[in-house]
Amino acid sequence: MKIRNRLALQFTLISGVILSVIFVLLYLLCAQFMRNSFYSLLQERAYITAQVFLEKDELAVKKFLDVQKRYQQGIPGETSNIYDENNAPVFIEESKYSWPPGLLNTVRAREEYRFVHNGKPALGIYYKDNQGNFVVIVIARNKVGNAQLNFLMWLLIGLYAFGLTIVFFMGRWFSRKALQPVHTINEEVKNIRSNNLHLRVNYSKNKDEVDELAHNFNELLERLEIAFAKQASFVSNASHELRTPLTTIIGEIEVNLQKERTTAAYIQTLQSVLDEAEKLRSISNGLLELTRADYSMIGVLPQDIRIDEMLWELQAEFRQQQLQLNIILQELPEDTGALIVWGNRQLLKLAINNIIRNAFKFSHNKPVDCLLKYSKEGLLLAIQDRGIGIAQEDVEQIFMPLFRAHNARSFSGFGIGLAMSEKIIALHDGSISVDSVLGEGSTFNILFLPRNVF
């Protein structure tokens, strides 16, 4: 069932419950009002009956005639009875009702008693007169009131059915109107394919839930567009990196098949093929390690990693290779716990080592500076070289697998190390960015959130 119809049905159901409660209460209140009104009329008839039969000798002639006239204007189906203190009927001898003594005593005790007999309302009063004390009982059928209540009942039923019908169709119209932006978004999304991910969903910018949905969907499309672009770039870079050694291998073999060669020439060819095959294996191993980086934290017990201690270790290792790594400590806190990152020490060391090694490689082994600084944003590690730098158009793609900047293709490597380092740093809840000036050098900034535990 569509949301539009479901909303209309739910709206109709809620309205139906509310209308049911209102109409039932209205009917009950009207029925109670009519019942009380009819008992008031019976009370009036009881006192008129008592005055006609008991006050004849006490009322003036004119007033008695007026009372008698009112007595004659009775209720349809009215029957009256008068009983003395001995429960004997007086004045009105003939009656189809014979009231039991218990009922008469109840009337005397309460002085006015309302009851129902065979579905007819009845009322009894205890009337005190100079001739004695009497019980007057009047019973009648409320034909007019019952007819009015019956009419009211059918009127409310009709209004209820008509109202729910109107509510249902109004609910459908309202839900269709409210969901129109969603329908528009749905139609626009149908037209978005992998070849036109640059398209975006239009929305009214009313800052409501639908606009928020459209905004989030546009952000998703933007991420997908970037992901597809990265995928295309990765395929292009991978094709280039794989094609180069394969072309060399095929070329060497084709040349040697053209004519017989000396043993030394064959050995040289095989050595060249072996070197290119080693490159292919290095690329495949690098891609495999890059894939495994996402799962390297699974099953590994995290531990405290002192970043400053790790830098001293790396400095000692590079010193053995005759490479100068300058460590600069700046604005460090008194609490050494702020220098701790929680995670996999081996992986994090590999990531930082890759970045430092690249700094040496692309600066022709010139000294590299490592600045360690703590601030409220977190622990910052800045690795700065004095090398060839990176062109601005290449900076955004530098962390893509197998991507190599144009000015870096003369150096060894396959463009996997930085991509792996970025993934490992992200696993440790860190981020990495790069600032570079072409021909002057680059600075890789690694920021770890303060005391972050993943």
ChimeraX attribute file (.defattr): number of C-alpha atoms within 10 A of each C-alpha:
attribute: neighborCount
match mode: 1-to-1
recipient: residues
	/A:1	5
	/A:2	6
	/A:3	12
	/A:4	18
	/A:5	17
	/A:6	14
	/A:7	17
	/A:8	21
	/A:9	17
	/A:10	13
	/A:11	18
	/A:12	22
	/A:13	15
	/A:14	12
	/A:15	17
	/A:16	18
	/A:17	11
	/A:18	11
	/A:19	17
	/A:20	15
	/A:21	12
	/A:22	12
	/A:23	18
	/A:24	13
	/A:25	12
	/A:26	15
	/A:27	17
	/A:28	13
	/A:29	12
	/A:30	16
	/A:31	18
	/A:32	12
	/A:33	13
	/A:34	18
	/A:35	16
	/A:36	12
	/A:37	13
	/A:38	19
	/A:39	21
	/A:40	13
	/A:41	13
	/A:42	24
	/A:43	22
	/A:44	14
	/A:45	24
	/A:46	25
	/A:47	19
	/A:48	19
	/A:49	24
	/A:50	25
	/A:51	20
	/A:52	19
	/A:53	14
	/A:54	20
	/A:55	17
	/A:56	16
	/A:57	11
	/A:58	10
	/A:59	14
	/A:60	11
	/A:61	11
	/A:62	9
	/A:63	11
	/A:64	17
	/A:65	14
	/A:66	12
	/A:67	19
	/A:68	17
	/A:69	13
	/A:70	14
	/A:71	19
	/A:72	10
	/A:73	9
	/A:74	14
	/A:75	16
	/A:76	11
	/A:77	11
	/A:78	14
	/A:79	16
	/A:80	21
	/A:81	24
	/A:82	25
	/A:83	22
	/A:84	17
	/A:85	13
	/A:86	9
	/A:87	16
	/A:88	12
	/A:89	19
	/A:90	13
	/A:91	11
	/A:92	11
	/A:93	11
	/A:94	11
	/A:95	10
	/A:96	9
	/A:97	11
	/A:98	9
	/A:99	13
	/A:100	9
	/A:101	13
	/A:102	10
	/A:103	13
	/A:104	22
	/A:105	15
	/A:106	15
	/A:107	21
	/A:108	19
	/A:109	12
	/A:110	12
	/A:111	14
	/A:112	17
	/A:113	18
	/A:114	15
	/A:115	13
	/A:116	11
	/A:117	10
	/A:118	7
	/A:119	10
	/A:120	13
	/A:121	18
	/A:122	23
	/A:123	24
	/A:124	28
	/A:125	25
	/A:126	25
	/A:127	22
	/A:128	13
	/A:129	12
	/A:130	8
	/A:131	9
	/A:132	10
	/A:133	15
	/A:134	24
	/A:135	25
	/A:136	25
	/A:137	29
	/A:138	22
	/A:139	24
	/A:140	22
	/A:141	18
	/A:142	20
	/A:143	13
	/A:144	12
	/A:145	17
	/A:146	14
	/A:147	11
	/A:148	14
	/A:149	17
	/A:150	14
	/A:151	12
	/A:152	17
	/A:153	16
	/A:154	11
	/A:155	11
	/A:156	19
	/A:157	14
	/A:158	12
	/A:159	14
	/A:160	17
	/A:161	12
	/A:162	11
	/A:163	16
	/A:164	19
	/A:165	13
	/A:166	13
	/A:167	20
	/A:168	21
	/A:169	15
	/A:170	15
	/A:171	22
	/A:172	21
	/A:173	15
	/A:174	16
	/A:175	18
	/A:176	18
	/A:177	13
	/A:178	13
	/A:179	15
	/A:180	14
	/A:181	17
	/A:182	17
	/A:183	13
	/A:184	13
	/A:185	20
	/A:186	12
	/A:187	12
	/A:188	14
	/A:189	14
	/A:190	8
	/A:191	10
	/A:192	15
	/A:193	10
	/A:194	9
	/A:195	9
	/A:196	10
	/A:197	17
	/A:198	14
	/A:199	16
	/A:200	18
	/A:201	18
	/A:202	14
	/A:203	17
	/A:204	10
	/A:205	11
	/A:206	9
	/A:207	11
	/A:208	9
	/A:209	9
	/A:210	19
	/A:211	19
	/A:212	14
	/A:213	15
	/A:214	20
	/A:215	18
	/A:216	13
	/A:217	16
	/A:218	18
	/A:219	13
	/A:220	12
	/A:221	18
	/A:222	16
	/A:223	13
	/A:224	15
	/A:225	18
	/A:226	14
	/A:227	12
	/A:228	15
	/A:229	12
	/A:230	16
	/A:231	14
	/A:232	12
	/A:233	17
	/A:234	16
	/A:235	15
	/A:236	14
	/A:237	19
	/A:238	18
	/A:239	12
	/A:240	14
	/A:241	20
	/A:242	17
	/A:243	13
	/A:244	13
	/A:245	19
	/A:246	17
	/A:247	12
	/A:248	16
	/A:249	19
	/A:250	11
	/A:251	13
	/A:252	17
	/A:253	16
	/A:254	11
	/A:255	12
	/A:256	14
	/A:257	10
	/A:258	8
	/A:259	7
	/A:260	10
	/A:261	13
	/A:262	9
	/A:263	9
	/A:264	9
	/A:265	12
	/A:266	15
	/A:267	12
	/A:268	13
	/A:269	18
	/A:270	15
	/A:271	12
	/A:272	17
	/A:273	20
	/A:274	13
	/A:275	15
	/A:276	19
	/A:277	16
	/A:278	13
	/A:279	19
	/A:280	19
	/A:281	12
	/A:282	14
	/A:283	20
	/A:284	13
	/A:285	13
	/A:286	19
	/A:287	21
	/A:288	11
	/A:289	15
	/A:290	21
	/A:291	13
	/A:292	12
	/A:293	18
	/A:294	14
	/A:295	12
	/A:296	15
	/A:297	16
	/A:298	8
	/A:299	7
	/A:300	10
	/A:301	8
	/A:302	16
	/A:303	13
	/A:304	14
	/A:305	19
	/A:306	16
	/A:307	20
	/A:308	17
	/A:309	12
	/A:310	15
	/A:311	21
	/A:312	14
	/A:313	13
	/A:314	16
	/A:315	19
	/A:316	14
	/A:317	13
	/A:318	17
	/A:319	12
	/A:320	9
	/A:321	9
	/A:322	10
	/A:323	17
	/A:324	17
	/A:325	24
	/A:326	16
	/A:327	16
	/A:328	13
	/A:329	13
	/A:330	12
	/A:331	9
	/A:332	14
	/A:333	12
	/A:334	8
	/A:335	7
	/A:336	10
	/A:337	13
	/A:338	19
	/A:339	24
	/A:340	19
	/A:341	26
	/A:342	17
	/A:343	23
	/A:344	19
	/A:345	17
	/A:346	9
	/A:347	19
	/A:348	21
	/A:349	19
	/A:350	15
	/A:351	20
	/A:352	23
	/A:353	18
	/A:354	16
	/A:355	18
	/A:356	22
	/A:357	16
	/A:358	18
	/A:359	27
	/A:360	21
	/A:361	18
	/A:362	20
	/A:363	20
	/A:364	13
	/A:365	18
	/A:366	16
	/A:367	16
	/A:368	22
	/A:369	19
	/A:370	21
	/A:371	17
	/A:372	21
	/A:373	18
	/A:374	19
	/A:375	14
	/A:376	7
	/A:377	10
	/A:378	18
	/A:379	23
	/A:380	22
	/A:381	24
	/A:382	19
	/A:383	23
	/A:384	24
	/A:385	27
	/A:386	21
	/A:387	24
	/A:388	20
	/A:389	23
	/A:390	22
	/A:391	16
	/A:392	12
	/A:393	9
	/A:394	14
	/A:395	15
	/A:396	11
	/A:397	16
	/A:398	20
	/A:399	22
	/A:400	20
	/A:401	24
	/A:402	26
	/A:403	26
	/A:404	21
	/A:405	16
	/A:406	10
	/A:407	15
	/A:408	16
	/A:409	12
	/A:410	9
	/A:411	10
	/A:412	9
	/A:413	17
	/A:414	21
	/A:415	24
	/A:416	22
	/A:417	24
	/A:418	21
	/A:419	20
	/A:420	26
	/A:421	24
	/A:422	21
	/A:423	20
	/A:424	27
	/A:425	21
	/A:426	15
	/A:427	20
	/A:428	21
	/A:429	18
	/A:430	20
	/A:431	17
	/A:432	18
	/A:433	15
	/A:434	17
	/A:435	14
	/A:436	19
	/A:437	15
	/A:438	13
	/A:439	14
	/A:440	13
	/A:441	18
	/A:442	22
	/A:443	21
	/A:444	19
	/A:445	17
	/A:446	20
	/A:447	21
	/A:448	22
	/A:449	18
	/A:450	20
	/A:451	14
	/A:452	15
	/A:453	13
	/A:454	10
